[in-house]
Amino acid sequence: MELRLNQVSAAVQGLSAALDTYLAAQKDLAALDKYYGSPTWRADLKADEEGRLPAGLKRGVLSEDAVWNLLSDSRELNVRLAKSASKLTQK
């Protein structure tokens, strides 16, 4: 039982810290959601395609898949969290 106490305590602390980090990132996620596919994003993509962006600049945000996948993963995580919360509060 002591081992279980320690394991669950570590899991609760880890999840709490991860949830704090995730919740703090929601403003950035909303900004990415707004940016993705916007006229600004399209202009940035065009600038990249025309070679007007610095060679060493990271371009993950300009790929269609990176932001889309992140938004989808976040939605799926929110569903998981809601289902888990609902299940755990019914006990």
PDB file of N, CA, C and O in Angstrom:
ATOM      1  N   MET A   1       0.820  -1.196   0.000  1.00  0.00           N
ATOM      2  CA  MET A   1       0.000   0.000   0.000  1.00  0.00           C
ATOM      3  C   MET A   1       0.870   1.268   0.000  1.00  0.00           C
ATOM      4  O   MET A   1       0.512   2.283  -0.598  1.00  0.00           O
ATOM      5  N   GLU A   2       2.012   1.184   0.681  1.00  0.00           N
ATOM      6  CA  GLU A   2       2.925   2.332   0.693  1.00  0.00           C
ATOM      7  C   GLU A   2       3.416   2.633  -0.723  1.00  0.00           C
ATOM      8  O   GLU A   2       3.510   3.792  -1.126  1.00  0.00           O
ATOM      9  N   LEU A   3       3.726   1.577  -1.467  1.00  0.00           N
ATOM     10  CA  LEU A   3       4.171   1.734  -2.849  1.00  0.00           C
ATOM     11  C   LEU A   3       3.062   2.376  -3.684  1.00  0.00           C
ATOM     12  O   LEU A   3       3.328   3.272  -4.485  1.00  0.00           O
ATOM     13  N   ARG A   4       1.849   1.931  -3.502  1.00  0.00           N
ATOM     14  CA  ARG A   4       0.719   2.525  -4.230  1.00  0.00           C
ATOM     15  C   ARG A   4       0.556   4.001  -3.876  1.00  0.00           C
ATOM     16  O   ARG A   4       0.338   4.836  -4.754  1.00  0.00           O
ATOM     17  N   LEU A   5       0.663   4.315  -2.594  1.00  0.00           N
ATOM     18  CA  LEU A   5       0.570   5.707  -2.159  1.00  0.00           C
ATOM     19  C   LEU A   5       1.619   6.555  -2.872  1.00  0.00           C
ATOM     20  O   LEU A   5       1.314   7.635  -3.379  1.00  0.00           O
ATOM     21  N   ASN A   6       2.840   6.066  -2.907  1.00  0.00           N
ATOM     22  CA  ASN A   6       3.933   6.809  -3.546  1.00  0.00           C
ATOM     23  C   ASN A   6       3.727   6.949  -5.052  1.00  0.00           C
ATOM     24  O   ASN A   6       3.967   8.016  -5.617  1.00  0.00           O
ATOM     25  N   GLN A   7       3.283   5.877  -5.698  1.00  0.00           N
ATOM     26  CA  GLN A   7       3.074   5.912  -7.145  1.00  0.00           C
ATOM     27  C   GLN A   7       1.938   6.859  -7.521  1.00  0.00           C
ATOM     28  O   GLN A   7       2.062   7.653  -8.454  1.00  0.00           O
ATOM     29  N   VAL A   8       0.842   6.768  -6.794  1.00  0.00           N
ATOM     30  CA  VAL A   8      -0.302   7.627  -7.108  1.00  0.00           C
ATOM     31  C   VAL A   8       0.019   9.082  -6.771  1.00  0.00           C
ATOM     32  O   VAL A   8      -0.385   9.989  -7.498  1.00  0.00           O
ATOM     33  N   SER A   9       0.726   9.304  -5.697  1.00  0.00           N
ATOM     34  CA  SER A   9       1.129  10.659  -5.338  1.00  0.00           C
ATOM     35  C   SER A   9       1.983  11.274  -6.441  1.00  0.00           C
ATOM     36  O   SER A   9       1.769  12.423  -6.828  1.00  0.00           O
ATOM     37  N   ALA A  10       2.939  10.518  -6.942  1.00  0.00           N
ATOM     38  CA  ALA A  10       3.795  11.003  -8.033  1.00  0.00           C
ATOM     39  C   ALA A  10       2.972  11.259  -9.293  1.00  0.00           C
ATOM     40  O   ALA A  10       3.209  12.242  -9.996  1.00  0.00           O
ATOM     41  N   ALA A  11       2.001  10.379  -9.588  1.00  0.00           N
ATOM     42  CA  ALA A  11       1.152  10.547 -10.771  1.00  0.00           C
ATOM     43  C   ALA A  11       0.294  11.798 -10.642  1.00  0.00           C
ATOM     44  O   ALA A  11       0.150  12.549 -11.607  1.00  0.00           O
ATOM     45  N   VAL A  12      -0.273  12.027  -9.477  1.00  0.00           N
ATOM     46  CA  VAL A  12      -1.111  13.207  -9.258  1.00  0.00           C
ATOM     47  C   VAL A  12      -0.282  14.476  -9.386  1.00  0.00           C
ATOM     48  O   VAL A  12      -0.711  15.431 -10.034  1.00  0.00           O
ATOM     49  N   GLN A  13       0.891  14.498  -8.781  1.00  0.00           N
ATOM     50  CA  GLN A  13       1.754  15.680  -8.880  1.00  0.00           C
ATOM     51  C   GLN A  13       2.202  15.929 -10.316  1.00  0.00           C
ATOM     52  O   GLN A  13       2.230  17.070 -10.776  1.00  0.00           O
ATOM     53  N   GLY A  14       2.553  14.853 -11.023  1.00  0.00           N
ATOM     54  CA  GLY A  14       2.983  14.990 -12.422  1.00  0.00           C
ATOM     55  C   GLY A  14       1.866  15.494 -13.318  1.00  0.00           C
ATOM     56  O   GLY A  14       2.078  16.372 -14.155  1.00  0.00           O
ATOM     57  N   LEU A  15       0.671  14.935 -13.142  1.00  0.00           N
ATOM     58  CA  LEU A  15      -0.460  15.369 -13.956  1.00  0.00           C
ATOM     59  C   LEU A  15      -0.849  16.803 -13.624  1.00  0.00           C
ATOM     60  O   LEU A  15      -1.195  17.571 -14.522  1.00  0.00           O
ATOM     61  N   SER A  16      -0.798  17.166 -12.375  1.00  0.00           N
ATOM     62  CA  SER A  16      -1.118  18.530 -11.972  1.00  0.00           C
ATOM     63  C   SER A  16      -0.156  19.520 -12.623  1.00  0.00           C
ATOM     64  O   SER A  16      -0.581  20.555 -13.136  1.00  0.00           O
ATOM     65  N   ALA A  17       1.118  19.209 -12.602  1.00  0.00           N
ATOM     66  CA  ALA A  17       2.120  20.088 -13.225  1.00  0.00           C
ATOM     67  C   ALA A  17       1.911  20.155 -14.738  1.00  0.00           C
ATOM     68  O   ALA A  17       1.993  21.231 -15.331  1.00  0.00           O
ATOM     69  N   ALA A  18       1.642  19.013 -15.358  1.00  0.00           N
ATOM     70  CA  ALA A  18       1.413  18.983 -16.802  1.00  0.00           C
ATOM     71  C   ALA A  18       0.154  19.763 -17.168  1.00  0.00           C
ATOM     72  O   ALA A  18       0.134  20.466 -18.178  1.00  0.00           O
ATOM     73  N   LEU A  19      -0.891  19.646 -16.358  1.00  0.00           N
ATOM     74  CA  LEU A  19      -2.124  20.375 -16.616  1.00  0.00           C
ATOM     75  C   LEU A  19      -1.907  21.881 -16.472  1.00  0.00           C
ATOM     76  O   LEU A  19      -2.440  22.664 -17.258  1.00  0.00           O
ATOM     77  N   ASP A  20      -1.135  22.282 -15.478  1.00  0.00           N
ATOM     78  CA  ASP A  20      -0.803  23.704 -15.329  1.00  0.00           C
ATOM     79  C   ASP A  20      -0.103  24.231 -16.580  1.00  0.00           C
ATOM     80  O   ASP A  20      -0.421  25.318 -17.062  1.00  0.00           O
ATOM     81  N   THR A  21       0.843  23.465 -17.099  1.00  0.00           N
ATOM     82  CA  THR A  21       1.581  23.846 -18.305  1.00  0.00           C
ATOM     83  C   THR A  21       0.637  23.925 -19.505  1.00  0.00           C
ATOM     84  O   THR A  21       0.700  24.869 -20.292  1.00  0.00           O
ATOM     85  N   TYR A  22      -0.231  22.932 -19.637  1.00  0.00           N
ATOM     86  CA  TYR A  22      -1.185  22.878 -20.751  1.00  0.00           C
ATOM     87  C   TYR A  22      -2.155  24.062 -20.690  1.00  0.00           C
ATOM     88  O   TYR A  22      -2.424  24.701 -21.707  1.00  0.00           O
ATOM     89  N   LEU A  23      -2.669  24.345 -19.516  1.00  0.00           N
ATOM     90  CA  LEU A  23      -3.612  25.456 -19.373  1.00  0.00           C
ATOM     91  C   LEU A  23      -2.936  26.792 -19.651  1.00  0.00           C
ATOM     92  O   LEU A  23      -3.545  27.687 -20.237  1.00  0.00           O
ATOM     93  N   ALA A  24      -1.692  26.932 -19.238  1.00  0.00           N
ATOM     94  CA  ALA A  24      -0.946  28.163 -19.496  1.00  0.00           C
ATOM     95  C   ALA A  24      -0.681  28.352 -20.992  1.00  0.00           C
ATOM     96  O   ALA A  24      -0.500  29.482 -21.446  1.00  0.00           O
ATOM     97  N   ALA A  25      -0.657  27.272 -21.755  1.00  0.00           N
ATOM     98  CA  ALA A  25      -0.377  27.339 -23.187  1.00  0.00           C
ATOM     99  C   ALA A  25      -1.622  27.636 -24.023  1.00  0.00           C
ATOM    100  O   ALA A  25      -1.512  27.784 -25.240  1.00  0.00           O
ATOM    101  N   GLN A  26      -2.783  27.724 -23.413  1.00  0.00           N
ATOM    102  CA  GLN A  26      -4.018  27.893 -24.174  1.00  0.00           C
ATOM    103  C   GLN A  26      -4.086  29.216 -24.941  1.00  0.00           C
ATOM    104  O   GLN A  26      -4.674  29.267 -26.021  1.00  0.00           O
ATOM    105  N   LYS A  27      -3.497  30.278 -24.405  1.00  0.00           N
ATOM    106  CA  LYS A  27      -3.475  31.545 -25.146  1.00  0.00           C
ATOM    107  C   LYS A  27      -2.661  31.394 -26.429  1.00  0.00           C
ATOM    108  O   LYS A  27      -3.048  31.897 -27.483  1.00  0.00           O
ATOM    109  N   ASP A  28      -1.532  30.698 -26.328  1.00  0.00           N
ATOM    110  CA  ASP A  28      -0.700  30.467 -27.510  1.00  0.00           C
ATOM    111  C   ASP A  28      -1.430  29.562 -28.510  1.00  0.00           C
ATOM    112  O   ASP A  28      -1.343  29.776 -29.719  1.00  0.00           O
ATOM    113  N   LEU A  29      -2.137  28.567 -28.010  1.00  0.00           N
ATOM    114  CA  LEU A  29      -2.899  27.676 -28.882  1.00  0.00           C
ATOM    115  C   LEU A  29      -3.988  28.454 -29.620  1.00  0.00           C
ATOM    116  O   LEU A  29      -4.197  28.252 -30.816  1.00  0.00           O
ATOM    117  N   ALA A  30      -4.673  29.336 -28.912  1.00  0.00           N
ATOM    118  CA  ALA A  30      -5.711  30.161 -29.542  1.00  0.00           C
ATOM    119  C   ALA A  30      -5.104  31.076 -30.603  1.00  0.00           C
ATOM    120  O   ALA A  30      -5.697  31.283 -31.661  1.00  0.00           O
ATOM    121  N   ALA A  31      -3.922  31.621 -30.319  1.00  0.00           N
ATOM    122  CA  ALA A  31      -3.252  32.484 -31.294  1.00  0.00           C
ATOM    123  C   ALA A  31      -2.856  31.691 -32.539  1.00  0.00           C
ATOM    124  O   ALA A  31      -2.994  32.186 -33.657  1.00  0.00           O
ATOM    125  N   LEU A  32      -2.368  30.473 -32.355  1.00  0.00           N
ATOM    126  CA  LEU A  32      -2.026  29.618 -33.499  1.00  0.00           C
ATOM    127  C   LEU A  32      -3.265  29.271 -34.308  1.00  0.00           C
ATOM    128  O   LEU A  32      -3.223  29.262 -35.538  1.00  0.00           O
ATOM    129  N   ASP A  33      -4.361  28.986 -33.628  1.00  0.00           N
ATOM    130  CA  ASP A  33      -5.616  28.649 -34.296  1.00  0.00           C
ATOM    131  C   ASP A  33      -6.090  29.826 -35.150  1.00  0.00           C
ATOM    132  O   ASP A  33      -6.542  29.640 -36.279  1.00  0.00           O
ATOM    133  N   LYS A  34      -5.982  31.023 -34.605  1.00  0.00           N
ATOM    134  CA  LYS A  34      -6.393  32.223 -35.330  1.00  0.00           C
ATOM    135  C   LYS A  34      -5.463  32.497 -36.518  1.00  0.00           C
ATOM    136  O   LYS A  34      -5.921  32.905 -37.585  1.00  0.00           O
ATOM    137  N   TYR A  35      -4.165  32.273 -36.333  1.00  0.00           N
ATOM    138  CA  TYR A  35      -3.154  32.525 -37.368  1.00  0.00           C
ATOM    139  C   TYR A  35      -3.255  31.534 -38.519  1.00  0.00           C
ATOM    140  O   TYR A  35      -3.124  31.913 -39.683  1.00  0.00           O
ATOM    141  N   TYR A  36      -3.489  30.255 -38.190  1.00  0.00           N
ATOM    142  CA  TYR A  36      -3.480  29.191 -39.189  1.00  0.00           C
ATOM    143  C   TYR A  36      -4.556  29.432 -40.256  1.00  0.00           C
ATOM    144  O   TYR A  36      -5.745  29.490 -39.943  1.00  0.00           O
ATOM    145  N   GLY A  37      -4.141  29.569 -41.483  1.00  0.00           N
ATOM    146  CA  GLY A  37      -5.060  29.782 -42.597  1.00  0.00           C
ATOM    147  C   GLY A  37      -5.500  31.229 -42.778  1.00  0.00           C
ATOM    148  O   GLY A  37      -6.259  31.536 -43.698  1.00  0.00           O
ATOM    149  N   SER A  38      -5.030  32.121 -41.908  1.00  0.00           N
ATOM    150  CA  SER A  38      -5.414  33.533 -41.992  1.00  0.00           C
ATOM    151  C   SER A  38      -4.675  34.215 -43.144  1.00  0.00           C
ATOM    152  O   SER A  38      -3.734  33.649 -43.700  1.00  0.00           O
ATOM    153  N   PRO A  39      -5.098  35.428 -43.503  1.00  0.00           N
ATOM    154  CA  PRO A  39      -4.357  36.178 -44.522  1.00  0.00           C
ATOM    155  C   PRO A  39      -2.885  36.392 -44.144  1.00  0.00           C
ATOM    156  O   PRO A  39      -2.013  36.394 -45.013  1.00  0.00           O
ATOM    157  N   THR A  40      -2.616  36.572 -42.854  1.00  0.00           N
ATOM    158  CA  THR A  40      -1.224  36.741 -42.408  1.00  0.00           C
ATOM    159  C   THR A  40      -0.438  35.454 -42.646  1.00  0.00           C
ATOM    160  O   THR A  40       0.695  35.498 -43.124  1.00  0.00           O
ATOM    161  N   TRP A  41      -1.036  34.308 -42.316  1.00  0.00           N
ATOM    162  CA  TRP A  41      -0.377  33.013 -42.538  1.00  0.00           C
ATOM    163  C   TRP A  41      -0.117  32.827 -44.025  1.00  0.00           C
ATOM    164  O   TRP A  41       0.966  32.399 -44.424  1.00  0.00           O
ATOM    165  N   ARG A  42      -1.112  33.151 -44.842  1.00  0.00           N
ATOM    166  CA  ARG A  42      -0.952  32.993 -46.299  1.00  0.00           C
ATOM    167  C   ARG A  42       0.168  33.900 -46.834  1.00  0.00           C
ATOM    168  O   ARG A  42       0.938  33.491 -47.703  1.00  0.00           O
ATOM    169  N   ALA A  43       0.253  35.105 -46.321  1.00  0.00           N
ATOM    170  CA  ALA A  43       1.319  36.027 -46.737  1.00  0.00           C
ATOM    171  C   ALA A  43       2.685  35.505 -46.296  1.00  0.00           C
ATOM    172  O   ALA A  43       3.661  35.600 -47.041  1.00  0.00           O
ATOM    173  N   ASP A  44       2.752  34.953 -45.086  1.00  0.00           N
ATOM    174  CA  ASP A  44       4.013  34.384 -44.602  1.00  0.00           C
ATOM    175  C   ASP A  44       4.417  33.175 -45.442  1.00  0.00           C
ATOM    176  O   ASP A  44       5.593  33.001 -45.761  1.00  0.00           O
ATOM    177  N   LEU A  45       3.444  32.346 -45.796  1.00  0.00           N
ATOM    178  CA  LEU A  45       3.719  31.174 -46.626  1.00  0.00           C
ATOM    179  C   LEU A  45       4.217  31.609 -48.009  1.00  0.00           C
ATOM    180  O   LEU A  45       5.168  31.039 -48.544  1.00  0.00           O
ATOM    181  N   LYS A  46       3.574  32.606 -48.568  1.00  0.00           N
ATOM    182  CA  LYS A  46       4.000  33.120 -49.883  1.00  0.00           C
ATOM    183  C   LYS A  46       5.420  33.673 -49.806  1.00  0.00           C
ATOM    184  O   LYS A  46       6.236  33.425 -50.694  1.00  0.00           O
ATOM    185  N   ALA A  47       5.711  34.412 -48.756  1.00  0.00           N
ATOM    186  CA  ALA A  47       7.063  34.961 -48.576  1.00  0.00           C
ATOM    187  C   ALA A  47       8.083  33.836 -48.491  1.00  0.00           C
ATOM    188  O   ALA A  47       9.184  33.949 -49.031  1.00  0.00           O
ATOM    189  N   ASP A  48       7.726  32.769 -47.827  1.00  0.00           N
ATOM    190  CA  ASP A  48       8.625  31.617 -47.732  1.00  0.00           C
ATOM    191  C   ASP A  48       8.825  30.977 -49.102  1.00  0.00           C
ATOM    192  O   ASP A  48       9.951  30.680 -49.502  1.00  0.00           O
ATOM    193  N   GLU A  49       7.735  30.772 -49.804  1.00  0.00           N
ATOM    194  CA  GLU A  49       7.814  30.145 -51.131  1.00  0.00           C
ATOM    195  C   GLU A  49       8.624  30.994 -52.108  1.00  0.00           C
ATOM    196  O   GLU A  49       9.253  30.465 -53.024  1.00  0.00           O
ATOM    197  N   GLU A  50       8.606  32.283 -51.914  1.00  0.00           N
ATOM    198  CA  GLU A  50       9.367  33.198 -52.789  1.00  0.00           C
ATOM    199  C   GLU A  50      10.802  33.398 -52.304  1.00  0.00           C
ATOM    200  O   GLU A  50      11.559  34.159 -52.905  1.00  0.00           O
ATOM    201  N   GLY A  51      11.177  32.717 -51.218  1.00  0.00           N
ATOM    202  CA  GLY A  51      12.538  32.794 -50.715  1.00  0.00           C
ATOM    203  C   GLY A  51      12.860  34.082 -49.990  1.00  0.00           C
ATOM    204  O   GLY A  51      14.028  34.458 -49.889  1.00  0.00           O
ATOM    205  N   ARG A  52      11.848  34.765 -49.483  1.00  0.00           N
ATOM    206  CA  ARG A  52      12.070  36.038 -48.802  1.00  0.00           C
ATOM    207  C   ARG A  52      12.283  35.895 -47.292  1.00  0.00           C
ATOM    208  O   ARG A  52      12.486  36.895 -46.603  1.00  0.00           O
ATOM    209  N   LEU A  53      12.240  34.686 -46.780  1.00  0.00           N
ATOM    210  CA  LEU A  53      12.490  34.464 -45.351  1.00  0.00           C
ATOM    211  C   LEU A  53      13.913  33.955 -45.155  1.00  0.00           C
ATOM    212  O   LEU A  53      14.451  33.284 -46.035  1.00  0.00           O
ATOM    213  N   PRO A  54      14.521  34.258 -44.034  1.00  0.00           N
ATOM    214  CA  PRO A  54      15.897  33.815 -43.782  1.00  0.00           C
ATOM    215  C   PRO A  54      16.023  32.284 -43.866  1.00  0.00           C
ATOM    216  O   PRO A  54      15.126  31.543 -43.463  1.00  0.00           O
ATOM    217  N   ALA A  55      17.144  31.849 -44.393  1.00  0.00           N
ATOM    218  CA  ALA A  55      17.366  30.414 -44.621  1.00  0.00           C
ATOM    219  C   ALA A  55      17.288  29.595 -43.336  1.00  0.00           C
ATOM    220  O   ALA A  55      16.766  28.480 -43.358  1.00  0.00           O
ATOM    221  N   GLY A  56      17.783  30.107 -42.236  1.00  0.00           N
ATOM    222  CA  GLY A  56      17.811  29.346 -40.993  1.00  0.00           C
ATOM    223  C   GLY A  56      16.535  29.424 -40.159  1.00  0.00           C
ATOM    224  O   GLY A  56      16.463  28.838 -39.078  1.00  0.00           O
ATOM    225  N   LEU A  57      15.537  30.137 -40.649  1.00  0.00           N
ATOM    226  CA  LEU A  57      14.294  30.335 -39.895  1.00  0.00           C
ATOM    227  C   LEU A  57      13.479  29.040 -39.860  1.00  0.00           C
ATOM    228  O   LEU A  57      13.257  28.414 -40.896  1.00  0.00           O
ATOM    229  N   LYS A  58      13.041  28.649 -38.684  1.00  0.00           N
ATOM    230  CA  LYS A  58      12.176  27.467 -38.576  1.00  0.00           C
ATOM    231  C   LYS A  58      10.840  27.782 -39.224  1.00  0.00           C
ATOM    232  O   LYS A  58      10.336  28.900 -39.119  1.00  0.00           O
ATOM    233  N   ARG A  59      10.263  26.779 -39.903  1.00  0.00           N
ATOM    234  CA  ARG A  59       9.050  27.004 -40.680  1.00  0.00           C
ATOM    235  C   ARG A  59       7.921  26.037 -40.346  1.00  0.00           C
ATOM    236  O   ARG A  59       6.987  25.882 -41.132  1.00  0.00           O
ATOM    237  N   GLY A  60       7.998  25.389 -39.192  1.00  0.00           N
ATOM    238  CA  GLY A  60       6.963  24.416 -38.829  1.00  0.00           C
ATOM    239  C   GLY A  60       5.570  25.002 -38.847  1.00  0.00           C
ATOM    240  O   GLY A  60       4.614  24.327 -39.226  1.00  0.00           O
ATOM    241  N   VAL A  61       5.448  26.250 -38.439  1.00  0.00           N
ATOM    242  CA  VAL A  61       4.144  26.900 -38.380  1.00  0.00           C
ATOM    243  C   VAL A  61       3.571  27.148 -39.779  1.00  0.00           C
ATOM    244  O   VAL A  61       2.367  27.356 -39.931  1.00  0.00           O
ATOM    245  N   LEU A  62       4.434  27.126 -40.796  1.00  0.00           N
ATOM    246  CA  LEU A  62       3.966  27.336 -42.160  1.00  0.00           C
ATOM    247  C   LEU A  62       3.558  26.043 -42.852  1.00  0.00           C
ATOM    248  O   LEU A  62       2.940  26.072 -43.917  1.00  0.00           O
ATOM    249  N   SER A  63       3.903  24.908 -42.250  1.00  0.00           N
ATOM    250  CA  SER A  63       3.446  23.655 -42.830  1.00  0.00           C
ATOM    251  C   SER A  63       1.968  23.506 -42.489  1.00  0.00           C
ATOM    252  O   SER A  63       1.521  23.940 -41.427  1.00  0.00           O
ATOM    253  N   GLU A  64       1.228  22.903 -43.379  1.00  0.00           N
ATOM    254  CA  GLU A  64      -0.196  22.744 -43.104  1.00  0.00           C
ATOM    255  C   GLU A  64      -0.437  21.704 -42.023  1.00  0.00           C
ATOM    256  O   GLU A  64      -1.402  21.814 -41.267  1.00  0.00           O
ATOM    257  N   ASP A  65       0.411  20.709 -41.939  1.00  0.00           N
ATOM    258  CA  ASP A  65       0.176  19.603 -41.019  1.00  0.00           C
ATOM    259  C   ASP A  65       0.526  19.915 -39.571  1.00  0.00           C
ATOM    260  O   ASP A  65      -0.182  19.466 -38.669  1.00  0.00           O
ATOM    261  N   ALA A  66       1.577  20.658 -39.320  1.00  0.00           N
ATOM    262  CA  ALA A  66       2.046  20.854 -37.945  1.00  0.00           C
ATOM    263  C   ALA A  66       0.991  21.531 -37.071  1.00  0.00           C
ATOM    264  O   ALA A  66       0.679  21.033 -35.989  1.00  0.00           O
ATOM    265  N   VAL A  67       0.447  22.638 -37.515  1.00  0.00           N
ATOM    266  CA  VAL A  67      -0.547  23.360 -36.723  1.00  0.00           C
ATOM    267  C   VAL A  67      -1.856  22.577 -36.681  1.00  0.00           C
ATOM    268  O   VAL A  67      -2.477  22.453 -35.625  1.00  0.00           O
ATOM    269  N   TRP A  68      -2.273  22.053 -37.826  1.00  0.00           N
ATOM    270  CA  TRP A  68      -3.513  21.265 -37.883  1.00  0.00           C
ATOM    271  C   TRP A  68      -3.440  20.086 -36.916  1.00  0.00           C
ATOM    272  O   TRP A  68      -4.379  19.842 -36.158  1.00  0.00           O
ATOM    273  N   ASN A  69      -2.336  19.362 -36.943  1.00  0.00           N
ATOM    274  CA  ASN A  69      -2.182  18.207 -36.055  1.00  0.00           C
ATOM    275  C   ASN A  69      -2.181  18.629 -34.587  1.00  0.00           C
ATOM    276  O   ASN A  69      -2.772  17.951 -33.747  1.00  0.00           O
ATOM    277  N   LEU A  70      -1.527  19.736 -34.278  1.00  0.00           N
ATOM    278  CA  LEU A  70      -1.515  20.230 -32.905  1.00  0.00           C
ATOM    279  C   LEU A  70      -2.925  20.590 -32.445  1.00  0.00           C
ATOM    280  O   LEU A  70      -3.325  20.233 -31.337  1.00  0.00           O
ATOM    281  N   LEU A  71      -3.671  21.287 -33.279  1.00  0.00           N
ATOM    282  CA  LEU A  71      -5.040  21.649 -32.931  1.00  0.00           C
ATOM    283  C   LEU A  71      -5.906  20.408 -32.740  1.00  0.00           C
ATOM    284  O   LEU A  71      -6.706  20.343 -31.807  1.00  0.00           O
ATOM    285  N   SER A  72      -5.747  19.430 -33.618  1.00  0.00           N
ATOM    286  CA  SER A  72      -6.503  18.178 -33.495  1.00  0.00           C
ATOM    287  C   SER A  72      -6.116  17.424 -32.229  1.00  0.00           C
ATOM    288  O   SER A  72      -6.982  16.922 -31.513  1.00  0.00           O
ATOM    289  N   ASP A  73      -4.823  17.346 -31.955  1.00  0.00           N
ATOM    290  CA  ASP A  73      -4.359  16.663 -30.744  1.00  0.00           C
ATOM    291  C   ASP A  73      -4.901  17.338 -29.485  1.00  0.00           C
ATOM    292  O   ASP A  73      -5.273  16.670 -28.520  1.00  0.00           O
ATOM    293  N   SER A  74      -4.940  18.653 -29.508  1.00  0.00           N
ATOM    294  CA  SER A  74      -5.447  19.390 -28.359  1.00  0.00           C
ATOM    295  C   SER A  74      -6.936  19.120 -28.150  1.00  0.00           C
ATOM    296  O   SER A  74      -7.383  18.932 -27.019  1.00  0.00           O
ATOM    297  N   ARG A  75      -7.702  19.099 -29.238  1.00  0.00           N
ATOM    298  CA  ARG A  75      -9.135  18.800 -29.128  1.00  0.00           C
ATOM    299  C   ARG A  75      -9.350  17.393 -28.574  1.00  0.00           C
ATOM    300  O   ARG A  75     -10.191  17.186 -27.698  1.00  0.00           O
ATOM    301  N   GLU A  76      -8.590  16.436 -29.086  1.00  0.00           N
ATOM    302  CA  GLU A  76      -8.703  15.058 -28.600  1.00  0.00           C
ATOM    303  C   GLU A  76      -8.329  14.962 -27.125  1.00  0.00           C
ATOM    304  O   GLU A  76      -8.973  14.234 -26.369  1.00  0.00           O
ATOM    305  N   LEU A  77      -7.304  15.682 -26.714  1.00  0.00           N
ATOM    306  CA  LEU A  77      -6.898  15.685 -25.315  1.00  0.00           C
ATOM    307  C   LEU A  77      -8.000  16.277 -24.442  1.00  0.00           C
ATOM    308  O   LEU A  77      -8.270  15.767 -23.354  1.00  0.00           O
ATOM    309  N   ASN A  78      -8.634  17.345 -24.909  1.00  0.00           N
ATOM    310  CA  ASN A  78      -9.724  17.948 -24.148  1.00  0.00           C
ATOM    311  C   ASN A  78     -10.885  16.970 -23.966  1.00  0.00           C
ATOM    312  O   ASN A  78     -11.493  16.916 -22.897  1.00  0.00           O
ATOM    313  N   VAL A  79     -11.189  16.205 -25.002  1.00  0.00           N
ATOM    314  CA  VAL A  79     -12.244  15.190 -24.905  1.00  0.00           C
ATOM    315  C   VAL A  79     -11.842  14.121 -23.893  1.00  0.00           C
ATOM    316  O   VAL A  79     -12.646  13.713 -23.055  1.00  0.00           O
ATOM    317  N   ARG A  80     -10.606  13.680 -23.979  1.00  0.00           N
ATOM    318  CA  ARG A  80     -10.100  12.681 -23.021  1.00  0.00           C
ATOM    319  C   ARG A  80     -10.183  13.175 -21.591  1.00  0.00           C
ATOM    320  O   ARG A  80     -10.613  12.450 -20.693  1.00  0.00           O
ATOM    321  N   LEU A  81      -9.767  14.418 -21.386  1.00  0.00           N
ATOM    322  CA  LEU A  81      -9.813  15.009 -20.046  1.00  0.00           C
ATOM    323  C   LEU A  81     -11.250  15.069 -19.538  1.00  0.00           C
ATOM    324  O   LEU A  81     -11.518  14.732 -18.385  1.00  0.00           O
ATOM    325  N   ALA A  82     -12.166  15.494 -20.388  1.00  0.00           N
ATOM    326  CA  ALA A  82     -13.574  15.601 -19.981  1.00  0.00           C
ATOM    327  C   ALA A  82     -14.144  14.223 -19.644  1.00  0.00           C
ATOM    328  O   ALA A  82     -14.829  14.066 -18.634  1.00  0.00           O
ATOM    329  N   LYS A  83     -13.863  13.228 -20.485  1.00  0.00           N
ATOM    330  CA  LYS A  83     -14.357  11.874 -20.218  1.00  0.00           C
ATOM    331  C   LYS A  83     -13.764  11.318 -18.926  1.00  0.00           C
ATOM    332  O   LYS A  83     -14.465  10.700 -18.125  1.00  0.00           O
ATOM    333  N   SER A  84     -12.473  11.544 -18.735  1.00  0.00           N
ATOM    334  CA  SER A  84     -11.815  11.059 -17.520  1.00  0.00           C
ATOM    335  C   SER A  84     -12.389  11.731 -16.292  1.00  0.00           C
ATOM    336  O   SER A  84     -12.665  11.069 -15.292  1.00  0.00           O
ATOM    337  N   ALA A  85     -12.571  13.034 -16.356  1.00  0.00           N
ATOM    338  CA  ALA A  85     -13.127  13.771 -15.220  1.00  0.00           C
ATOM    339  C   ALA A  85     -14.527  13.282 -14.887  1.00  0.00           C
ATOM    340  O   ALA A  85     -14.876  13.105 -13.720  1.00  0.00           O
ATOM    341  N   SER A  86     -15.320  13.068 -15.921  1.00  0.00           N
ATOM    342  CA  SER A  86     -16.689  12.595 -15.724  1.00  0.00           C
ATOM    343  C   SER A  86     -16.699  11.205 -15.083  1.00  0.00           C
ATOM    344  O   SER A  86     -17.460  10.937 -14.153  1.00  0.00           O
ATOM    345  N   LYS A  87     -15.848  10.343 -15.596  1.00  0.00           N
ATOM    346  CA  LYS A  87     -15.763   8.973 -15.081  1.00  0.00           C
ATOM    347  C   LYS A  87     -15.288   8.954 -13.633  1.00  0.00           C
ATOM    348  O   LYS A  87     -15.830   8.223 -12.804  1.00  0.00           O
ATOM    349  N   LEU A  88     -14.281   9.758 -13.336  1.00  0.00           N
ATOM    350  CA  LEU A  88     -13.698   9.762 -11.993  1.00  0.00           C
ATOM    351  C   LEU A  88     -14.628  10.393 -10.954  1.00  0.00           C
ATOM    352  O   LEU A  88     -14.608  10.008  -9.785  1.00  0.00           O
ATOM    353  N   THR A  89     -15.439  11.359 -11.380  1.00  0.00           N
ATOM    354  CA  THR A  89     -16.341  12.003 -10.408  1.00  0.00           C
ATOM    355  C   THR A  89     -17.582  11.152 -10.155  1.00  0.00           C
ATOM    356  O   THR A  89     -18.314  11.409  -9.200  1.00  0.00           O
ATOM    357  N   GLN A  90     -17.830  10.156 -10.981  1.00  0.00           N
ATOM    358  CA  GLN A  90     -18.983   9.269 -10.789  1.00  0.00           C
ATOM    359  C   GLN A  90     -18.692   8.193  -9.749  1.00  0.00           C
ATOM    360  O   GLN A  90     -19.618   7.534  -9.277  1.00  0.00           O
ATOM    361  N   LYS A  91     -17.444   8.002  -9.387  1.00  0.00           N
ATOM    362  CA  LYS A  91     -17.088   6.947  -8.434  1.00  0.00           C
ATOM    363  C   LYS A  91     -17.458   7.318  -7.042  1.00  0.00           C
ATOM    364  O   LYS A  91     -17.229   6.543  -6.114  1.00  0.00           O
TER     365      LYS A  91
END
